[in-house]
């Protein structure tokens, strides 16, 4: 008989372990490299556009210093695009998407 744990933390831990087993070591490495690669492209593009990227190291989330006028624009844009905005900073997270 199978029992499902309803504790959210345990459920997330089980899902994470199944995700790791399903993809294996090489699959996880590929996913991590892809996420970091997207973050690096975003950071480099922001630098080329004249923005400041304060962190020298990052994995999948990049913070960019923004001007106030940009803040209002990005606040509207980010409502549906998975980014976070606080005054003077835009934080962008890069995630792997499931491929069917």
Residue frames as qw, qx, qy, qz and C-alpha x, y, z in Angstrom:
[[0.000, 0.889, 0.458, 0.000, 0.00, 0.00, 0.00],
 [0.417, 0.324, 0.008, 0.849, 1.27, 3.52, -0.92],
 [0.242, -0.811, -0.419, 0.329, 0.90, 6.52, 1.35],
 [0.350, 0.659, 0.091, 0.659, 1.30, 10.14, 0.28],
 [0.411, -0.370, -0.392, 0.735, 2.91, 12.47, 2.82],
 [0.080, 0.876, 0.412, 0.238, 0.97, 15.72, 3.15],
 [0.429, -0.732, 0.032, 0.529, 3.79, 17.65, 4.81],
 [0.486, 0.871, -0.011, -0.065, 4.77, 20.23, 2.21],
 [0.083, -0.799, 0.587, 0.100, 8.49, 20.20, 2.99],
 [0.582, -0.178, 0.791, 0.065, 8.68, 16.42, 2.83],
 [0.692, 0.580, 0.426, -0.053, 6.68, 16.37, -0.39],
 [0.331, 0.911, -0.230, -0.090, 9.03, 18.92, -1.99],
 [0.305, -0.610, 0.726, 0.085, 12.05, 16.93, -0.81],
 [0.691, 0.123, 0.712, 0.023, 10.60, 13.75, -2.36],
 [0.603, 0.772, 0.190, -0.059, 9.87, 15.54, -5.64],
 [0.082, 0.883, -0.451, -0.104, 13.40, 16.99, -5.71],
 [0.469, -0.387, 0.789, 0.089, 14.93, 13.56, -5.10],
 [0.710, 0.391, 0.585, 0.010, 12.82, 11.99, -7.85],
 [0.410, 0.903, -0.063, -0.112, 13.79, 14.84, -10.20],
 [0.136, -0.749, 0.638, 0.114, 17.47, 14.17, -9.45],
 [0.602, -0.091, 0.791, 0.055, 17.11, 10.42, -9.94],
 [0.667, 0.629, 0.388, -0.094, 15.15, 10.88, -13.19],
 [0.389, 0.902, -0.184, -0.039, 17.72, 13.24, -14.75],
 [0.920, -0.035, -0.052, 0.387, 20.82, 11.62, -13.29],
 [0.505, -0.580, 0.069, 0.636, 24.19, 13.29, -12.68],
 [0.344, 0.048, 0.471, 0.811, 24.82, 14.29, -16.29],
 [0.024, -0.691, -0.595, -0.410, 21.27, 15.57, -16.76],
 [0.375, -0.849, -0.271, 0.256, 21.50, 17.72, -13.63],
 [0.473, -0.385, 0.235, 0.757, 24.85, 19.06, -14.79],
 [0.227, 0.343, 0.577, 0.706, 23.34, 19.95, -18.18],
 [0.183, -0.828, -0.503, -0.169, 20.37, 21.70, -16.56],
 [0.467, -0.739, -0.096, 0.475, 22.68, 23.65, -14.20],
 [0.427, -0.148, 0.378, 0.808, 24.95, 24.72, -17.06],
 [0.099, 0.560, 0.596, 0.567, 21.94, 25.86, -19.10],
 [0.299, -0.872, -0.385, 0.049, 20.50, 27.92, -16.21],
 [0.477, -0.618, 0.093, 0.618, 23.86, 29.52, -15.46],
 [0.395, 0.123, 0.509, 0.755, 24.44, 30.15, -19.16],
 [0.002, -0.756, -0.526, -0.390, 21.14, 32.04, -19.46],
 [0.403, -0.857, -0.182, 0.263, 22.00, 34.10, -16.39],
 [0.527, -0.347, 0.286, 0.722, 25.44, 34.90, -17.83],
 [0.263, 0.420, 0.547, 0.675, 23.90, 36.03, -21.14],
 [0.191, -0.873, -0.423, -0.147, 21.43, 38.23, -19.25],
 [0.506, -0.726, -0.013, 0.465, 24.20, 39.76, -17.09],
 [0.477, -0.104, 0.406, 0.772, 26.44, 40.43, -20.08],
 [0.129, 0.615, 0.556, 0.544, 23.56, 41.99, -22.02],
 [0.313, -0.896, -0.306, 0.080, 22.71, 44.23, -19.06],
 [0.527, -0.532, 0.163, 0.642, 26.36, 45.34, -18.83],
 [0.381, 0.183, 0.517, 0.745, 26.47, 46.10, -22.57],
 [0.048, -0.770, -0.500, -0.393, 23.35, 48.24, -22.18],
 [0.115, 0.571, -0.250, 0.773, 25.12, 50.25, -19.48],
 [0.715, -0.603, -0.098, -0.340, 23.54, 48.73, -16.37],
 [0.016, -0.578, 0.737, -0.350, 25.58, 47.78, -13.31],
 [0.880, -0.184, -0.419, -0.127, 25.61, 44.13, -12.22],
 [0.329, -0.794, 0.405, -0.311, 26.91, 44.36, -8.63],
 [0.853, -0.308, 0.420, -0.030, 27.61, 40.66, -8.03],
 [0.148, 0.625, -0.703, -0.307, 30.75, 39.25, -9.57],
 [0.082, 0.057, -0.991, -0.086, 29.55, 35.68, -9.05],
 [0.655, 0.087, 0.225, -0.716, 26.06, 34.21, -9.42],
 [0.354, 0.016, 0.928, 0.113, 24.43, 30.97, -10.42],
 [0.135, 0.466, 0.786, 0.383, 20.92, 31.45, -11.81],
 [0.097, -0.898, -0.425, 0.068, 19.80, 34.79, -10.35],
 [0.469, 0.195, 0.042, 0.860, 21.25, 38.14, -11.41],
 [0.114, -0.836, -0.373, 0.385, 20.61, 41.49, -9.73],
 [0.422, 0.405, 0.253, 0.771, 20.92, 44.64, -11.86],
 [0.113, -0.501, -0.309, 0.801, 20.96, 48.21, -10.57],
 [0.222, 0.594, 0.602, 0.485, 18.30, 50.24, -12.36],
 [0.020, 0.113, -0.072, 0.991, 17.32, 53.90, -12.57],
 [0.302, 0.300, 0.598, -0.679, 14.02, 55.11, -11.14],
 [0.549, 0.389, -0.185, -0.717, 12.39, 55.65, -14.57],
 [0.451, 0.205, -0.839, -0.226, 13.26, 52.08, -15.51],
 [0.097, 0.013, 0.867, -0.489, 11.89, 50.85, -12.18],
 [0.540, 0.305, 0.329, -0.712, 8.32, 51.81, -13.06],
 [0.631, 0.398, -0.475, -0.467, 8.53, 50.17, -16.48],
 [0.340, 0.222, -0.911, 0.068, 10.05, 46.97, -15.13],
 [0.308, 0.029, 0.714, -0.628, 7.49, 46.81, -12.32],
 [0.712, 0.330, 0.065, -0.616, 4.69, 46.53, -14.88],
 [0.598, 0.435, -0.633, -0.227, 6.65, 44.08, -17.05],
 [0.152, 0.286, -0.904, 0.280, 7.67, 41.83, -14.18],
 [0.625, -0.074, 0.385, -0.675, 4.16, 41.24, -12.90],
 [0.926, 0.207, 0.121, -0.291, 3.87, 38.34, -15.36],
 [0.684, 0.589, -0.424, 0.078, 7.48, 37.39, -16.10],
 [0.915, -0.270, -0.231, 0.193, 8.82, 35.86, -12.87],
 [0.479, 0.347, -0.294, 0.751, 11.16, 38.65, -11.84],
 [0.420, -0.726, -0.438, 0.323, 11.34, 40.70, -8.66],
 [0.283, 0.623, 0.014, 0.729, 11.78, 44.45, -8.42],
 [0.430, -0.718, -0.347, 0.424, 12.73, 46.59, -5.46],
 [0.145, 0.985, 0.002, -0.092, 13.63, 50.24, -5.66],
 [0.000, -0.836, 0.524, 0.163, 16.88, 50.57, -7.55],
 [0.210, -0.347, 0.906, 0.117, 17.25, 46.87, -8.33],
 [0.827, 0.215, -0.206, -0.477, 15.89, 44.30, -10.78],
 [0.396, -0.355, 0.845, -0.054, 16.42, 40.62, -9.92],
 [0.746, 0.330, -0.338, -0.470, 16.06, 38.08, -12.72],
 [0.601, -0.286, 0.741, -0.086, 16.03, 34.34, -12.14],
 [0.504, 0.381, -0.626, -0.457, 16.75, 31.89, -14.97],
 [0.691, -0.113, 0.630, -0.335, 14.99, 28.53, -14.77],
 [0.037, -0.112, 0.912, 0.393, 15.01, 25.33, -16.77],
 [0.679, 0.160, 0.056, -0.714, 11.77, 24.56, -18.58],
 [0.650, 0.016, 0.759, -0.039, 10.49, 21.06, -19.09],
 [0.290, 0.372, -0.578, -0.666, 10.69, 19.93, -22.68],
 [0.783, 0.146, 0.470, -0.382, 8.02, 17.69, -24.07]]
